[in-house]
Amino acid sequence: MRSYVSGGDPTGSAVRSSAVRIGLPSFGPLIDRTVALLDTFDEDEVDAVRRFLTGVREIMSTTDGPGTTLG
């Protein structure tokens, strides 16, 4: 099993342990199933998911929010 938890990875490419602790009561089953699903991906697939989610995060941080026209 790969680890998706970091000790505070500044790139945000992994889930911080504090986020896991906070989210477990509400999202534990979803987190468990998501990790299980990611464990079925090979490294190239995980990298593609990481690039996509990082790109979405960057888009959101450089706009005024959802619905903003980019261009």
C-alpha positions as CSV (number, residue, x, y, z in Angstrom):
1,M,0.0,0.0,0.0
2,R,1.3,3.4,-1.0
3,S,1.3,6.2,1.6
4,Y,-0.8,9.2,0.6
5,V,-0.2,11.0,4.0
6,S,2.6,13.4,4.4
7,G,4.0,15.2,7.4
8,G,3.1,18.5,5.9
9,D,4.3,18.3,2.3
10,P,4.6,21.9,1.2
11,T,3.6,21.0,-2.4
12,G,0.2,19.7,-1.1
13,S,0.7,16.6,-3.2
14,A,-0.3,14.3,-0.4
15,V,-2.9,14.5,2.4
16,R,-1.6,16.0,5.5
17,S,-1.9,13.9,8.6
18,S,-3.8,16.7,10.4
19,A,-6.4,16.7,7.5
20,V,-6.8,12.9,7.9
21,R,-7.4,13.3,11.6
22,I,-10.0,16.0,11.1
23,G,-11.7,14.3,8.2
24,L,-11.9,10.7,9.6
25,P,-15.1,11.1,11.7
26,S,-17.1,12.4,8.7
27,F,-15.2,11.0,5.7
28,G,-13.5,7.9,7.0
29,P,-15.3,5.4,4.8
30,L,-14.8,7.5,1.7
31,I,-11.1,8.0,2.6
32,D,-10.7,4.3,3.0
33,R,-12.4,3.5,-0.3
34,T,-10.5,6.2,-2.1
35,V,-7.1,4.9,-0.8
36,A,-8.1,1.4,-1.8
37,L,-9.0,2.6,-5.3
38,L,-5.7,4.5,-5.6
39,D,-3.9,1.3,-4.6
40,T,-5.2,-0.3,-7.8
41,F,-3.6,2.4,-9.9
42,D,0.0,2.1,-11.2
43,E,2.5,4.9,-10.6
44,D,1.7,6.5,-14.0
45,E,-2.0,6.6,-13.2
46,V,-1.4,8.1,-9.8
47,D,0.9,10.7,-11.3
48,A,-1.8,11.6,-13.8
49,V,-4.4,12.0,-11.0
50,R,-1.9,14.1,-9.0
51,R,-1.2,16.4,-12.0
52,F,-4.9,16.9,-12.6
53,L,-5.8,17.7,-9.0
54,T,-2.8,20.0,-8.7
55,G,-3.8,21.8,-11.8
56,V,-7.4,22.3,-10.6
57,R,-6.0,23.6,-7.3
58,E,-3.8,26.0,-9.1
59,I,-6.6,27.2,-11.3
60,M,-8.8,27.8,-8.2
61,S,-6.0,29.7,-6.4
62,T,-5.4,32.0,-9.4
63,T,-9.0,33.0,-10.1
64,D,-11.7,34.8,-8.2
65,G,-13.4,31.5,-7.6
66,P,-15.9,29.2,-9.4
67,G,-17.6,30.7,-12.4
68,T,-14.8,33.1,-13.2
69,T,-14.1,33.5,-16.8
70,L,-10.5,32.5,-17.6
71,G,-8.7,34.0,-20.5
